[in-house]
Amino acid sequence: MAFWNKDDKNAAVTDEQVLGILRRVQDPDLRKDIVSLGFIRNLKIETGKVSFDLNLTTPACPVKDQMRDEAVALVKSLPGVESVDVKMTSEVRQAPQLDKTALSSVRNIVAVGSGKGGVGKSTIAVNIAAALAAAGARIGLLDGDIYGPTTPIMLGVDQPPKSVGNRMIPQEAAGLKFISMGLLVKSDQPLIWRGPMAHKALQQCLFDVDWGELDYLVVDLPPGTGDVHLTLAQAVPLTGAVIVSTPQDVGLRISMKTLRMFQQTRVPILGIVENMSYYVCPHCNSQDYIFGQGGGSRAAEQLGIPFLGEVPLVDLAIRTQSDIGQPIVIAQPNAPSARTLRSIAEKVAAQVSIRSFEAPVLEVE
């Protein structure tokens, strides 16, 4: 083994020394070092100047700055290193089970569901998608709530999509692509459809849309466990599902039905979001858990699945921004609720990354 003086400025650092010390940096979600994970790309050493890419599995990694700073400090500690330049990049891996033939340009499909209506599921889905897009991911959003589409309102777009040949071109807003039945029918026109019609509509929104290359396609499902859920689970292999619930027992019990449905159809559960968790007084900012406290986190612990976060019951900023067609994570990124929703999106991305390392990656053709 070679020994060297840390203060020896003439020492020549090697690739092996740099990679060896970078093995001390661990990805907290994948629980492996960044060298073993293949995150270090384009390593170059030129007369004491070290540069490399740190290529993560998602642009929405919440600890990417800490990982970068730790890597820089470690490499700088090597003798002979005068400067360290790290370029942060990301490459979202394709879910191991995703079919090559169906939606081959989409790397991951994430469903957002709830057992009952009125729990703010669509607000959560829109803001997760918008937060991931803001982080730099390529995002699509499918409003699968066939009977009560609200995405066009929340994204401020009501023009129907254009078509090229037999494929629809999704609308774009907040940095993401989206499609919704709300764009295809008049807002005041009810959809009086039987199950097969809803089944066909969802298939068209999935397969007859030119989504392009996507890192994540977020699907906002209707409440319950009906035809649309089964159609989605059977039509494409889902990367995972996010369950949106409320803190009271009745809301949790109903949401658990959706969770069990996903489990029975072999869809991994990425985690639980507890919406309407507490009331924030607009005058003193105190929190009041009027529906009880900790129901979602306790359910997640009992089921052995991640708890993704709590979103307050009434946030004027969320309601106002939704009504004017601007997701709060984009319009007011520093608002407390926006930070909470961004954290939830980052945790969803982390769970997707964990899933992507559970089996060999399928290459997109």
C-alpha positions as YAML, in Angstrom:
chain: A
units: angstrom
residues:
- id: 1
  name: MET
  ca: [0.00, 0.00, 0.00]
- id: 2
  name: ALA
  ca: [1.30, 3.44, -0.89]
- id: 3
  name: PHE
  ca: [1.51, 6.10, 1.81]
- id: 4
  name: TRP
  ca: [1.57, 9.80, 1.09]
- id: 5
  name: ASN
  ca: [1.76, 13.14, 2.82]
- id: 6
  name: LYS
  ca: [-1.54, 15.00, 2.61]
- id: 7
  name: ASP
  ca: [0.36, 18.28, 2.23]
- id: 8
  name: ASP
  ca: [2.41, 17.00, -0.72]
- id: 9
  name: LYS
  ca: [1.10, 19.14, -3.57]
- id: 10
  name: ASN
  ca: [3.18, 17.20, -6.09]
- id: 11
  name: ALA
  ca: [1.47, 13.87, -5.39]
- id: 12
  name: ALA
  ca: [-0.33, 12.48, -8.44]
- id: 13
  name: VAL
  ca: [-3.84, 11.37, -7.61]
- id: 14
  name: THR
  ca: [-5.21, 8.34, -9.49]
- id: 15
  name: ASP
  ca: [-8.66, 7.25, -10.64]
- id: 16
  name: GLU
  ca: [-8.53, 4.41, -8.13]
- id: 17
  name: GLN
  ca: [-7.89, 6.79, -5.24]
- id: 18
  name: VAL
  ca: [-10.76, 9.08, -6.26]
- id: 19
  name: LEU
  ca: [-13.21, 6.20, -6.71]
- id: 20
  name: GLY
  ca: [-12.01, 4.60, -3.51]
- id: 21
  name: ILE
  ca: [-12.73, 7.64, -1.38]
- id: 22
  name: LEU
  ca: [-16.06, 8.29, -3.15]
- id: 23
  name: ARG
  ca: [-17.24, 4.90, -1.92]
- id: 24
  name: ARG
  ca: [-17.74, 6.60, 1.43]
- id: 25
  name: VAL
  ca: [-20.69, 8.55, -0.01]
- id: 26
  name: GLN
  ca: [-23.91, 6.60, 0.42]
- id: 27
  name: ASP
  ca: [-27.27, 7.07, -1.29]
- id: 28
  name: PRO
  ca: [-29.64, 7.18, 1.74]
- id: 29
  name: ASP
  ca: [-32.55, 5.60, -0.14]
- id: 30
  name: LEU
  ca: [-30.71, 2.87, -2.03]
- id: 31
  name: ARG
  ca: [-28.30, 2.28, 0.89]
- id: 32
  name: LYS
  ca: [-25.29, 1.70, -1.31]
- id: 33
  name: ASP
  ca: [-22.29, 3.81, -2.19]
- id: 34
  name: ILE
  ca: [-22.39, 6.01, -5.27]
- id: 35
  name: VAL
  ca: [-19.53, 4.15, -6.96]
- id: 36
  name: SER
  ca: [-21.15, 0.72, -6.68]
- id: 37
  name: LEU
  ca: [-24.41, 2.24, -7.94]
- id: 38
  name: GLY
  ca: [-22.67, 3.53, -11.06]
- id: 39
  name: PHE
  ca: [-23.39, 7.18, -10.27]
- id: 40
  name: ILE
  ca: [-19.87, 8.39, -11.09]
- id: 41
  name: ARG
  ca: [-19.49, 9.22, -14.78]
- id: 42
  name: ASN
  ca: [-16.83, 10.91, -16.93]
- id: 43
  name: LEU
  ca: [-14.09, 10.98, -14.28]
- id: 44
  name: LYS
  ca: [-11.15, 13.10, -15.41]
- id: 45
  name: ILE
  ca: [-7.93, 14.04, -13.62]
- id: 46
  name: GLU
  ca: [-5.67, 16.71, -15.09]
- id: 47
  name: THR
  ca: [-2.72, 18.06, -13.05]
- id: 48
  name: GLY
  ca: [-4.57, 18.17, -9.75]
- id: 49
  name: LYS
  ca: [-7.95, 19.10, -11.20]
- id: 50
  name: VAL
  ca: [-10.59, 16.41, -10.71]
- id: 51
  name: SER
  ca: [-13.93, 16.50, -12.49]
- id: 52
  name: PHE
  ca: [-16.78, 14.01, -12.76]
- id: 53
  name: ASP
  ca: [-20.53, 13.72, -13.19]
- id: 54
  name: LEU
  ca: [-22.66, 12.60, -10.28]
- id: 55
  name: ASN
  ca: [-25.56, 10.95, -12.11]
- id: 56
  name: LEU
  ca: [-28.51, 10.30, -9.78]
- id: 57
  name: THR
  ca: [-31.66, 8.26, -10.40]
- id: 58
  name: THR
  ca: [-33.98, 11.27, -10.23]
- id: 59
  name: PRO
  ca: [-33.61, 15.05, -10.57]
- id: 60
  name: ALA
  ca: [-35.93, 15.33, -7.54]
- id: 61
  name: CYS
  ca: [-33.42, 13.83, -5.09]
- id: 62
  name: PRO
  ca: [-33.84, 15.84, -1.85]
- id: 63
  name: VAL
  ca: [-30.25, 15.22, -0.70]
- id: 64
  name: LYS
  ca: [-28.42, 15.78, -3.96]
- id: 65
  name: ASP
  ca: [-26.67, 18.92, -2.67]
- id: 66
  name: GLN
  ca: [-25.48, 17.12, 0.46]
- id: 67
  name: MET
  ca: [-24.19, 14.21, -1.61]
- id: 68
  name: ARG
  ca: [-22.37, 16.61, -3.94]
- id: 69
  name: ASP
  ca: [-20.81, 18.56, -1.06]
- id: 70
  name: GLU
  ca: [-19.70, 15.37, 0.68]
- id: 71
  name: ALA
  ca: [-18.15, 14.05, -2.53]
- id: 72
  name: VAL
  ca: [-16.28, 17.34, -3.14]
- id: 73
  name: ALA
  ca: [-14.94, 17.46, 0.43]
- id: 74
  name: LEU
  ca: [-13.71, 13.87, 0.30]
- id: 75
  name: VAL
  ca: [-11.95, 14.21, -3.04]
- id: 76
  name: LYS
  ca: [-10.37, 17.52, -1.97]
- id: 77
  name: SER
  ca: [-8.87, 15.72, 1.01]
- id: 78
  name: LEU
  ca: [-6.71, 13.59, -1.31]
- id: 79
  name: PRO
  ca: [-3.09, 14.72, -1.72]
- id: 80
  name: GLY
  ca: [-2.40, 16.31, -5.06]
- id: 81
  name: VAL
  ca: [-5.99, 17.50, -5.59]
- id: 82
  name: GLU
  ca: [-6.22, 21.23, -6.16]
- id: 83
  name: SER
  ca: [-9.84, 21.57, -7.33]
- id: 84
  name: VAL
  ca: [-12.94, 19.44, -7.75]
- id: 85
  name: ASP
  ca: [-15.68, 20.09, -10.30]
- id: 86
  name: VAL
  ca: [-18.85, 18.03, -9.97]
- id: 87
  name: LYS
  ca: [-21.64, 18.19, -12.55]
- id: 88
  name: MET
  ca: [-24.99, 17.00, -11.17]
- id: 89
  name: THR
  ca: [-26.99, 14.96, -13.69]
- id: 90
  name: SER
  ca: [-29.82, 12.46, -13.47]
- id: 91
  name: GLU
  ca: [-31.16, 9.53, -15.41]
- id: 92
  name: VAL
  ca: [-34.49, 8.09, -14.31]
- id: 93
  name: ARG
  ca: [-34.40, 4.34, -14.70]
- id: 94
  name: GLN
  ca: [-37.23, 2.44, -16.30]
- id: 95
  name: ALA
  ca: [-39.34, 0.31, -13.99]
- id: 96
  name: PRO
  ca: [-38.11, -3.30, -14.26]
- id: 97
  name: GLN
  ca: [-41.55, -4.71, -15.02]
- id: 98
  name: LEU
  ca: [-42.64, -2.10, -17.58]
- id: 99
  name: ASP
  ca: [-43.67, -3.61, -20.92]
- id: 100
  name: LYS
  ca: [-41.58, -2.62, -23.93]
- id: 101
  name: THR
  ca: [-44.55, -2.60, -26.27]
- id: 102
  name: ALA
  ca: [-47.09, -0.58, -24.27]
- id: 103
  name: LEU
  ca: [-46.02, 3.02, -23.73]
- id: 104
  name: SER
  ca: [-42.41, 2.12, -24.47]
- id: 105
  name: SER
  ca: [-41.28, 5.76, -24.19]
- id: 106
  name: VAL
  ca: [-42.62, 6.05, -20.63]
- id: 107
  name: ARG
  ca: [-40.16, 4.94, -17.96]
- id: 108
  name: ASN
  ca: [-42.50, 4.83, -14.94]
- id: 109
  name: ILE
  ca: [-46.25, 4.97, -14.40]
- id: 110
  name: VAL
  ca: [-47.46, 6.11, -10.98]
- id: 111
  name: ALA
  ca: [-51.15, 5.89, -10.03]
- id: 112
  name: VAL
  ca: [-52.67, 8.20, -7.41]
- id: 113
  name: GLY
  ca: [-55.84, 6.80, -5.85]
- id: 114
  name: SER
  ca: [-58.20, 7.13, -2.91]
- id: 115
  name: GLY
  ca: [-61.11, 5.17, -1.56]
- id: 116
  name: LYS
  ca: [-63.57, 8.06, -1.57]
- id: 117
  name: GLY
  ca: [-64.08, 11.39, -3.24]
- id: 118
  name: GLY
  ca: [-63.49, 14.78, -1.69]
- id: 119
  name: VAL
  ca: [-60.11, 14.00, -0.15]
- id: 120
  name: GLY
  ca: [-58.08, 16.28, -2.44]
- id: 121
  name: LYS
  ca: [-56.58, 13.45, -4.48]
- id: 122
  name: SER
  ca: [-56.42, 15.46, -7.70]
- id: 123
  name: THR
  ca: [-54.72, 18.37, -5.95]
- id: 124
  name: ILE
  ca: [-52.08, 15.99, -4.64]
- id: 125
  name: ALA
  ca: [-51.60, 14.34, -8.05]
- id: 126
  name: VAL
  ca: [-51.27, 17.66, -9.91]
- id: 127
  name: ASN
  ca: [-48.77, 19.07, -7.43]
- id: 128
  name: ILE
  ca: [-46.69, 15.87, -7.36]
- id: 129
  name: ALA
  ca: [-46.47, 16.02, -11.15]
- id: 130
  name: ALA
  ca: [-45.71, 19.75, -11.20]
- id: 131
  name: ALA
  ca: [-43.04, 19.43, -8.49]
- id: 132
  name: LEU
  ca: [-41.26, 16.64, -10.38]
- id: 133
  name: ALA
  ca: [-41.42, 18.70, -13.58]
- id: 134
  name: ALA
  ca: [-39.97, 21.71, -11.76]
- id: 135
  name: ALA
  ca: [-37.09, 19.53, -10.57]
- id: 136
  name: GLY
  ca: [-36.24, 18.73, -14.20]
- id: 137
  name: ALA
  ca: [-38.05, 15.45, -14.83]
- id: 138
  name: ARG
  ca: [-40.03, 14.75, -18.01]
- id: 139
  name: ILE
  ca: [-43.58, 14.46, -16.72]
- id: 140
  name: GLY
  ca: [-46.95, 13.43, -18.11]
- id: 141
  name: LEU
  ca: [-50.23, 13.64, -16.20]
- id: 142
  name: LEU
  ca: [-53.28, 11.60, -17.15]
- id: 143
  name: ASP
  ca: [-56.51, 12.71, -15.54]
- id: 144
  name: GLY
  ca: [-58.11, 9.28, -15.24]
- id: 145
  name: ASP
  ca: [-61.00, 10.61, -13.17]
- id: 146
  name: ILE
  ca: [-63.31, 10.07, -16.12]
- id: 147
  name: TYR
  ca: [-66.51, 11.20, -14.41]
- id: 148
  name: GLY
  ca: [-65.15, 14.24, -12.57]
- id: 149
  name: PRO
  ca: [-62.07, 15.60, -14.37]
- id: 150
  name: THR
  ca: [-60.55, 18.63, -12.62]
- id: 151
  name: THR
  ca: [-57.01, 18.77, -14.02]
- id: 152
  name: PRO
  ca: [-57.87, 21.36, -16.73]
- id: 153
  name: ILE
  ca: [-59.08, 23.74, -14.01]
- id: 154
  name: MET
  ca: [-56.02, 23.22, -11.84]
- id: 155
  name: LEU
  ca: [-53.66, 23.72, -14.78]
- id: 156
  name: GLY
  ca: [-55.59, 26.60, -16.36]
- id: 157
  name: VAL
  ca: [-56.13, 25.01, -19.78]
- id: 158
  name: ASP
  ca: [-59.48, 24.23, -21.38]
- id: 159
  name: GLN
  ca: [-58.69, 23.95, -25.11]
- id: 160
  name: PRO
  ca: [-59.13, 20.45, -26.58]
- id: 161
  name: PRO
  ca: [-55.93, 18.70, -27.67]
- id: 162
  name: LYS
  ca: [-54.91, 18.65, -31.32]
- id: 163
  name: SER
  ca: [-54.44, 15.42, -33.23]
- id: 164
  name: VAL
  ca: [-51.80, 14.22, -35.66]
- id: 165
  name: GLY
  ca: [-53.03, 11.21, -37.56]
- id: 166
  name: ASN
  ca: [-54.84, 9.04, -35.04]
- id: 167
  name: ARG
  ca: [-52.89, 10.29, -32.01]
- id: 168
  name: MET
  ca: [-53.71, 13.17, -29.67]
- id: 169
  name: ILE
  ca: [-51.06, 15.72, -28.75]
- id: 170
  name: PRO
  ca: [-51.26, 16.37, -25.00]
- id: 171
  name: GLN
  ca: [-51.68, 19.88, -23.69]
- id: 172
  name: GLU
  ca: [-48.83, 21.45, -21.76]
- id: 173
  name: ALA
  ca: [-48.85, 23.54, -18.58]
- id: 174
  name: ALA
  ca: [-46.64, 23.94, -15.50]
- id: 175
  name: GLY
  ca: [-43.81, 22.21, -17.34]
- id: 176
  name: LEU
  ca: [-45.73, 18.97, -17.87]
- id: 177
  name: LYS
  ca: [-47.84, 17.26, -20.53]
- id: 178
  name: PHE
  ca: [-51.40, 16.29, -19.67]
- id: 179
  name: ILE
  ca: [-54.58, 14.85, -21.07]
- id: 180
  name: SER
  ca: [-58.04, 14.82, -19.52]
- id: 181
  name: MET
  ca: [-61.61, 14.03, -20.41]
- id: 182
  name: GLY
  ca: [-62.27, 17.57, -19.23]
- id: 183
  name: LEU
  ca: [-60.52, 18.73, -22.42]
- id: 184
  name: LEU
  ca: [-62.66, 16.50, -24.64]
- id: 185
  name: VAL
  ca: [-66.17, 17.29, -23.34]
- id: 186
  name: LYS
  ca: [-67.86, 20.51, -22.27]
- id: 187
  name: SER
  ca: [-67.32, 21.34, -18.62]
- id: 188
  name: ASP
  ca: [-71.06, 21.36, -17.89]
- id: 189
  name: GLN
  ca: [-71.81, 18.14, -19.78]
- id: 190
  name: PRO
  ca: [-72.27, 15.04, -17.60]
- id: 191
  name: LEU
  ca: [-70.70, 11.76, -18.64]
- id: 192
  name: ILE
  ca: [-73.42, 9.15, -18.35]
- id: 193
  name: TRP
  ca: [-71.33, 6.13, -19.24]
- id: 194
  name: ARG
  ca: [-71.39, 2.45, -18.50]
- id: 195
  name: GLY
  ca: [-68.23, 0.63, -17.46]
- id: 196
  name: PRO
  ca: [-67.10, -0.44, -20.96]
- id: 197
  name: MET
  ca: [-67.21, 3.18, -22.16]
- id: 198
  name: ALA
  ca: [-65.00, 4.33, -19.27]
- id: 199
  name: HIS
  ca: [-62.68, 1.41, -20.01]
- id: 200
  name: LYS
  ca: [-62.37, 2.47, -23.64]
- id: 201
  name: ALA
  ca: [-61.86, 6.14, -22.75]
- id: 202
  name: LEU
  ca: [-58.98, 5.36, -20.40]
- id: 203
  name: GLN
  ca: [-57.31, 3.12, -23.00]
- id: 204
  name: GLN
  ca: [-57.53, 5.91, -25.56]
- id: 205
  name: CYS
  ca: [-56.02, 8.42, -23.14]
- id: 206
  name: LEU
  ca: [-53.19, 5.99, -22.46]
- id: 207
  name: PHE
  ca: [-52.36, 4.59, -25.86]
- id: 208
  name: ASP
  ca: [-53.73, 7.10, -28.38]
- id: 209
  name: VAL
  ca: [-51.71, 10.03, -27.00]
- id: 210
  name: ASP
  ca: [-48.27, 11.03, -28.24]
- id: 211
  name: TRP
  ca: [-46.64, 11.30, -24.82]
- id: 212
  name: GLY
  ca: [-43.08, 11.40, -26.11]
- id: 213
  name: GLU
  ca: [-40.24, 10.48, -23.75]
- id: 214
  name: LEU
  ca: [-41.38, 10.60, -20.11]
- id: 215
  name: ASP
  ca: [-39.60, 9.82, -16.87]
- id: 216
  name: TYR
  ca: [-42.90, 9.60, -14.99]
- id: 217
  name: LEU
  ca: [-46.53, 9.40, -16.07]
- id: 218
  name: VAL
  ca: [-48.76, 10.28, -13.10]
- id: 219
  name: VAL
  ca: [-52.32, 8.92, -13.37]
- id: 220
  name: ASP
  ca: [-55.01, 10.59, -11.25]
- id: 221
  name: LEU
  ca: [-57.60, 7.87, -10.69]
- id: 222
  name: PRO
  ca: [-61.28, 8.30, -9.83]
- id: 223
  name: PRO
  ca: [-62.36, 7.46, -6.27]
- id: 224
  name: GLY
  ca: [-63.12, 3.85, -5.39]
- id: 225
  name: THR
  ca: [-62.07, 0.54, -6.90]
- id: 226
  name: GLY
  ca: [-64.07, 0.32, -10.11]
- id: 227
  name: ASP
  ca: [-63.55, -0.33, -13.81]
- id: 228
  name: VAL
  ca: [-60.98, 2.42, -14.40]
- id: 229
  name: HIS
  ca: [-58.67, 1.05, -11.71]
- id: 230
  name: LEU
  ca: [-58.84, -2.48, -13.06]
- id: 231
  name: THR
  ca: [-58.38, -1.27, -16.62]
- id: 232
  name: LEU
  ca: [-55.22, 0.62, -15.68]
- id: 233
  name: ALA
  ca: [-53.78, -2.25, -13.63]
- id: 234
  name: GLN
  ca: [-54.43, -4.71, -16.46]
- id: 235
  name: ALA
  ca: [-53.47, -2.46, -19.39]
- id: 236
  name: VAL
  ca: [-49.98, -1.47, -18.23]
- id: 237
  name: PRO
  ca: [-47.61, -2.67, -15.52]
- id: 238
  name: LEU
  ca: [-47.65, 0.12, -12.96]
- id: 239
  name: THR
  ca: [-44.45, 1.13, -11.20]
- id: 240
  name: GLY
  ca: [-46.49, 1.80, -8.08]
- id: 241
  name: ALA
  ca: [-49.41, 3.58, -6.47]
- id: 242
  name: VAL
  ca: [-49.80, 6.47, -4.04]
- id: 243
  name: ILE
  ca: [-52.77, 6.32, -1.67]
- id: 244
  name: VAL
  ca: [-54.37, 9.61, -0.57]
- id: 245
  name: SER
  ca: [-56.37, 9.45, 2.64]
- id: 246
  name: THR
  ca: [-57.64, 11.63, 5.47]
- id: 247
  name: PRO
  ca: [-56.83, 11.25, 9.17]
- id: 248
  name: GLN
  ca: [-60.22, 10.11, 10.48]
- id: 249
  name: ASP
  ca: [-60.95, 6.39, 10.81]
- id: 250
  name: VAL
  ca: [-63.71, 6.28, 8.17]
- id: 251
  name: GLY
  ca: [-61.50, 7.89, 5.54]
- id: 252
  name: LEU
  ca: [-58.63, 5.54, 6.33]
- id: 253
  name: ARG
  ca: [-60.83, 2.45, 6.23]
- id: 254
  name: ILE
  ca: [-62.20, 3.35, 2.82]
- id: 255
  name: SER
  ca: [-58.75, 4.21, 1.48]
- id: 256
  name: MET
  ca: [-57.50, 0.85, 2.66]
- id: 257
  name: LYS
  ca: [-59.89, -0.76, 0.17]
- id: 258
  name: THR
  ca: [-58.06, 0.98, -2.66]
- id: 259
  name: LEU
  ca: [-54.76, -0.10, -1.16]
- id: 260
  name: ARG
  ca: [-55.92, -3.74, -0.97]
- id: 261
  name: MET
  ca: [-57.15, -3.54, -4.57]
- id: 262
  name: PHE
  ca: [-53.69, -2.47, -5.73]
- id: 263
  name: GLN
  ca: [-52.09, -5.22, -3.68]
- id: 264
  name: GLN
  ca: [-54.43, -7.84, -5.15]
- id: 265
  name: THR
  ca: [-53.52, -6.67, -8.66]
- id: 266
  name: ARG
  ca: [-49.81, -6.82, -7.73]
- id: 267
  name: VAL
  ca: [-49.22, -3.06, -7.87]
- id: 268
  name: PRO
  ca: [-46.53, -1.94, -5.40]
- id: 269
  name: ILE
  ca: [-47.60, 0.71, -2.89]
- id: 270
  name: LEU
  ca: [-45.22, 3.67, -2.92]
- id: 271
  name: GLY
  ca: [-46.75, 5.24, 0.17]
- id: 272
  name: ILE
  ca: [-49.64, 7.03, 1.87]
- id: 273
  name: VAL
  ca: [-50.33, 10.77, 1.80]
- id: 274
  name: GLU
  ca: [-52.53, 12.13, 4.56]
- id: 275
  name: ASN
  ca: [-54.46, 15.12, 3.23]
- id: 276
  name: MET
  ca: [-56.58, 17.47, 5.37]
- id: 277
  name: SER
  ca: [-54.35, 16.52, 8.29]
- id: 278
  name: TYR
  ca: [-54.72, 19.66, 10.36]
- id: 279
  name: TYR
  ca: [-56.17, 23.16, 10.35]
- id: 280
  name: VAL
  ca: [-53.78, 26.10, 10.36]
- id: 281
  name: CYS
  ca: [-55.17, 29.22, 12.01]
- id: 282
  name: PRO
  ca: [-54.69, 32.13, 9.59]
- id: 283
  name: HIS
  ca: [-54.20, 34.55, 12.49]
- id: 284
  name: CYS
  ca: [-51.75, 32.77, 14.80]
- id: 285
  name: ASN
  ca: [-50.50, 29.88, 12.59]
- id: 286
  name: SER
  ca: [-51.29, 27.32, 15.28]
- id: 287
  name: GLN
  ca: [-52.16, 23.79, 14.14]
- id: 288
  name: ASP
  ca: [-55.34, 22.05, 15.21]
- id: 289
  name: TYR
  ca: [-55.82, 18.35, 14.39]
- id: 290
  name: ILE
  ca: [-59.61, 18.51, 14.23]
- id: 291
  name: PHE
  ca: [-59.98, 15.07, 12.59]
- id: 292
  name: GLY
  ca: [-57.51, 13.33, 14.87]
- id: 293
  name: GLN
  ca: [-53.76, 13.02, 14.56]
- id: 294
  name: GLY
  ca: [-51.39, 10.42, 13.15]
- id: 295
  name: GLY
  ca: [-53.92, 8.11, 11.51]
- id: 296
  name: GLY
  ca: [-52.07, 7.96, 8.20]
- id: 297
  name: SER
  ca: [-48.63, 7.43, 9.73]
- id: 298
  name: ARG
  ca: [-49.95, 4.70, 12.03]
- id: 299
  name: ALA
  ca: [-51.63, 2.92, 9.12]
- id: 300
  name: ALA
  ca: [-48.43, 3.13, 7.07]
- id: 301
  name: GLU
  ca: [-46.40, 1.72, 9.96]
- id: 302
  name: GLN
  ca: [-48.84, -1.15, 10.51]
- id: 303
  name: LEU
  ca: [-48.81, -2.01, 6.80]
- id: 304
  name: GLY
  ca: [-45.05, -1.62, 6.44]
- id: 305
  name: ILE
  ca: [-45.29, 1.01, 3.68]
- id: 306
  name: PRO
  ca: [-43.81, 4.52, 3.53]
- id: 307
  name: PHE
  ca: [-45.66, 7.49, 4.99]
- id: 308
  name: LEU
  ca: [-45.11, 10.33, 2.52]
- id: 309
  name: GLY
  ca: [-46.40, 13.33, 4.47]
- id: 310
  name: GLU
  ca: [-49.22, 15.44, 5.88]
- id: 311
  name: VAL
  ca: [-50.97, 18.22, 3.95]
- id: 312
  name: PRO
  ca: [-53.10, 20.76, 5.88]
- id: 313
  name: LEU
  ca: [-56.90, 20.81, 5.71]
- id: 314
  name: VAL
  ca: [-57.50, 24.37, 4.58]
- id: 315
  name: ASP
  ca: [-54.73, 26.29, 2.91]
- id: 316
  name: LEU
  ca: [-55.95, 29.43, 1.19]
- id: 317
  name: ALA
  ca: [-52.92, 29.43, -1.08]
- id: 318
  name: ILE
  ca: [-53.62, 25.90, -2.36]
- id: 319
  name: ARG
  ca: [-57.27, 26.69, -3.05]
- id: 320
  name: THR
  ca: [-56.55, 30.05, -4.66]
- id: 321
  name: GLN
  ca: [-53.80, 28.75, -6.92]
- id: 322
  name: SER
  ca: [-55.86, 25.71, -7.94]
- id: 323
  name: ASP
  ca: [-58.81, 27.92, -8.87]
- id: 324
  name: ILE
  ca: [-56.69, 30.15, -11.11]
- id: 325
  name: GLY
  ca: [-54.91, 27.22, -12.74]
- id: 326
  name: GLN
  ca: [-51.47, 27.38, -11.14]
- id: 327
  name: PRO
  ca: [-50.22, 24.55, -8.91]
- id: 328
  name: ILE
  ca: [-48.93, 26.00, -5.65]
- id: 329
  name: VAL
  ca: [-45.56, 24.23, -5.99]
- id: 330
  name: ILE
  ca: [-44.98, 26.41, -9.07]
- id: 331
  name: ALA
  ca: [-46.79, 29.64, -8.16]
- id: 332
  name: GLN
  ca: [-45.63, 29.88, -4.53]
- id: 333
  name: PRO
  ca: [-42.73, 27.44, -4.15]
- id: 334
  name: ASN
  ca: [-41.70, 28.82, -0.73]
- id: 335
  name: ALA
  ca: [-45.16, 28.52, 0.85]
- id: 336
  name: PRO
  ca: [-45.27, 25.92, 3.68]
- id: 337
  name: SER
  ca: [-47.79, 23.74, 1.85]
- id: 338
  name: ALA
  ca: [-45.69, 23.92, -1.34]
- id: 339
  name: ARG
  ca: [-42.64, 22.72, 0.55]
- id: 340
  name: THR
  ca: [-44.69, 19.86, 1.99]
- id: 341
  name: LEU
  ca: [-46.01, 18.84, -1.43]
- id: 342
  name: ARG
  ca: [-42.52, 19.07, -2.95]
- id: 343
  name: SER
  ca: [-41.20, 16.82, -0.17]
- id: 344
  name: ILE
  ca: [-43.96, 14.31, -0.95]
- id: 345
  name: ALA
  ca: [-43.03, 14.37, -4.64]
- id: 346
  name: GLU
  ca: [-39.36, 13.78, -3.77]
- id: 347
  name: LYS
  ca: [-40.30, 10.81, -1.58]
- id: 348
  name: VAL
  ca: [-42.42, 9.36, -4.40]
- id: 349
  name: ALA
  ca: [-39.44, 9.70, -6.77]
- id: 350
  name: ALA
  ca: [-37.21, 8.02, -4.19]
- id: 351
  name: GLN
  ca: [-39.59, 5.07, -3.90]
- id: 352
  name: VAL
  ca: [-39.65, 4.75, -7.70]
- id: 353
  name: SER
  ca: [-35.84, 4.70, -7.70]
- id: 354
  name: ILE
  ca: [-35.82, 1.96, -5.07]
- id: 355
  name: ARG
  ca: [-38.23, -0.07, -7.20]
- id: 356
  name: SER
  ca: [-35.99, 0.37, -10.26]
- id: 357
  name: PHE
  ca: [-33.09, -1.38, -8.49]
- id: 358
  name: GLU
  ca: [-35.15, -4.41, -7.47]
- id: 359
  name: ALA
  ca: [-34.70, -6.11, -10.86]
- id: 360
  name: PRO
  ca: [-32.64, -5.66, -14.05]
- id: 361
  name: VAL
  ca: [-33.52, -2.60, -16.06]
- id: 362
  name: LEU
  ca: [-35.41, -2.97, -19.33]
- id: 363
  name: GLU
  ca: [-33.89, -0.75, -21.97]
- id: 364
  name: VAL
  ca: [-36.18, 1.57, -23.89]
- id: 365
  name: GLU
  ca: [-36.02, 0.77, -27.58]
...
